[in-house]
Amino acid sequence: MMTSKQKTEEIISNDSPDKAKKEALRFEEFRKEVLKDYRLAHLSRQMSVLARREVLNGKAKFGIFGDGKEVAQIAMAKQFNEGDWRSGYYRDQTFMLATGMTTPEKFFAMLYGETRTELNPDNGGRSMNNHFGTRLIDTNNQWIDQTKSKNTSSDISPTAGQMPRLTGLALASKLYREQEELSEFTQFSNKGNEVAFGTIGDASTSEGLFFETLNAASVLQIPMAVSVWDDGYGISVPVEKQTTKASISKALKGLEKSRKDQSGILIYEAYGWDYATLCQIYEDGIAKCRKDHVPVLFHIKELTQPTGHSTSGSHERYKSEERLEWEKDKDCLVQMRNWILEKGLADDASLDQLEEEARKEALDARKTTYERYLAPIKEEKQELIDIVEQKHCVCDAARENEIKKIVSGLKGSVSLNRKENLSSARKILRHVCVSCNKPGGLKESLRQWVSDYYESGKEKYNLYLYDESDKSPLKLEPVAPLYADDAPLVPGREIIRDNFDAVFSSNPKVLTLGEDTGKLGGVNQTLEGLQAKYGEWRVRDTGIHEATIVGEGIGLALRGFRPIAEIQYFDYLLYTLHTLSDDLASTHYRTKGGQKAPVIVRTRGHRLEGIWHSGSPLSMVINSIRGIHVCVPRDMTRASGMYNTILQGEDPALVIEPLNGYRIREKQPSNWGEFRIPLGVPEIITEGTDVTLVTYGSCVRIAADAISQLKDAGISVELIDVQTLLPFDTQGIILESLKKTNRIVFFDEDVPGGATAYMMQKVIEEQGGFYYLDHKPVTITAKDHRPAYGTDGDYFSNPNAEDVYDAVYGIMGEAYPDKFPPIY
């Protein structure tokens, strides 16, 4: 097969008159394509230059651009088809332009922080510029037909953070191709022919996430194509200090796949200024990737960065004069122009005209977009000024002067933004006197304006952390477990196993992956026999790479699957906290509802042995993964019911199963896969009148033990299992208990000031529990350090039934010292 480069050379070097006539049409089409690419490259460069100026003159907050990478990205874009996916980063504007996934207007809308998704569909102002993302959810909250669109997962800033999900995006194609039961889901795949394109800066390949992803892809043999943009630096640090042998392609030689290898990747190298070769290698590499499902790495070298890393600094500070001169010469636009002239595809005047057309298009897009962005803010500003200036009441001179100053400042403000509008309104309200506080008066009008402005701001900046549609798991009606009259007591692990069996049999898009989940059936046998029943792809063993396990889940979820990503122990969740926090938790929010990734992250935690198998770092988790529901069931029936609920919705969730519950026997339900435990609804396990005790997970059993002992002492405790920490008690059940008891204890195994402090803030401050207290709220937690080893280490590190008993007894002793005298 003739490559693009060979075709190019043949067309250009063809001297035979007869052949020239036959090839005339082909040559003209080829010439037009090259010149179109040249114009597009200059358009993208002009966008970078103009956008940088917009930041430096104060019209935008921050800018980071893709200048210097234009030619390579255009070559790559030629191979990007409908149905394909991108998981890239903030240097990819030329690729997005070349594929038609963005326009100059959308580019500038992102730069200014435009909040209207019809103008800024990528992120609706939630992320900085060049953070792209296709809207995968239509206006009816339904998945679009991904096979008829070009798709990009939502970008994040953390270096290499885009890599873990790339594995799942590519794995989805393999599953859609190989799993017959998935053939009906044609809106997500065309027989698995989609390639997942990934891009990354060369310096970011030093991140562990990059190596984790490349290794996983090499093993899985999935259609993943990674382009490494190598401009020789990681901000100011040269590649020699970043990468072994100063070359990522050399460093990865051990992963390179030969003809006989069953695993590995194909590696291509090219210079970022060599248009013909770039077109050739992308055509060749992507064809193999698409057809054979083999991962490919393109190492694109000798790129430049003409405007520097970002608007935060100048590359002249750390590059030598010689390097800067070399970069001017090797600029891909300069080199492409030279090549076009050398091959006789155009003359200087034609190329000058194309460059001028590109410059004008970029200027027009900037002007139009900025005016469109400012229009509603100007209207809102004028509306506020009119309210103040049309007032009929008159304040005293001092107040009147202050109001005039604020209005004058607003009118003459250099910056024009909603912060300025709202801040001015709130300051004016401070100075409006009592005489204006009457129906239709200034104070009432301003209060209403401020209230309405806050409300409109919610849609622009605050909503969509979770799915707020009818598909929210919070809107589902609970379904109680049903039990036969002769229902046996079975180990908790069998409850989980049999419920998963029912779920897998009813929904072919549900799959699970993790360490030891397949052949072994999970470390606690909760998936026993399911791999043999449902196959190695639906119940899959993975390598030890937690971040990529979750990343695979994200990518699969974006493509229609319902993945359950298992992290073996809660302590190991910290390996993937970055991916959970920066990617999964913010997907729905940062796309303003345009994308969702309904991943279930399954793990087990609380008491076992030692530092790394018994931790409960709940506060670390719940405060970093807002956007993911956090479920803390006390037993396996509750855990199963939560899985069933989450799978009926489309939000991501973390479920932490209690380690000490797998062998404890529970009554066996009969409605497998159907019973649902509501999220955000605590359960009152034991009713009481003296003290409210709030806890969750493994601590419930400890609390119940302490309560039985306290009952013998004449103390009545109401035990409440919160069941989920995110969301937390959406119905105010704990507050109602506190109204009855007037005393409350929060109990868990996290560190002091951790999840107990979170629960206390929710109940005492947010729900208003402070007004019903007869005693200060008390928290019972683990020690500051991680748990020590063994039975004794656990007893001295973690709270126990005696600690609970003493805390509750002490509260009652302060109220009734004669009845409950000090124990110690």
Secondary structure, DSSP 8 states (H G I E B T S, - for coil): ---HHHHHHHHHH---HHHHHHHHHHHHHHHHHHHHHHHHHHHHHHHHHHHHHHHHTTSSS-----TT-HHHHHHHHTT--TT-EEE--TT-HHHHHHHTS--HHHHHHHHHT---TTT-TTTTTSS-TT------B-TTS-B--GGGS-EE-----STTTTHHHHHHHHHHHHHHHH-GGGTT-TTT-STT---EEEEEEGGGGGSHHHHHHHHHHHHHT--EEEEEE--SEETTEEGGGTSGGG-HHHHTGGGB--TT-SS-BEEEEEETT-HHHHHHHHHHHHHHHHHH---EEEEEES---TT-S-TT--GGGTS-HHHHHHHHHH-HHHHHHHHHHHTTS--HHHHHHHHHHHHHHHHHHHHHHHHHHHHHHHHHHHHHHHHHHT------HHHHHHHHHHHHHHHT-SS--HHHHHHHHHHHHHH--GGG-STTSHHHHHHHHHHHHHHHHIIIII--SS--STT-GGGS--B-----TT--EEEHHHHHHHHHHHHHHH-TTEEEEETT-SSS--TTSTTTTHHHHH-TTTEEE--S-HHHHHHHHHHHHHTT-EEEEE-SSGGGGGGGHHIIIIIITTHHHHTTTS-----EEEEEESSSSSTTSS---HHHHHTT-TTSEEE--SSHHHHHHHHHHHHHS-S-EEEEEEGGGSSSEEE--SSTTT-B--TT--EEEE--SSEEEEE-TTHHHHHHHHHHHHHHTT--EEEEE--EEES--TT-HHHHHHHHHS-EEEE-SS-TTSHHHHHHIIIIIIS-GGGG-SS--EEE---SS---SHHHHHHHHS--HHHHHHHHHHHHHHH-TTTS----
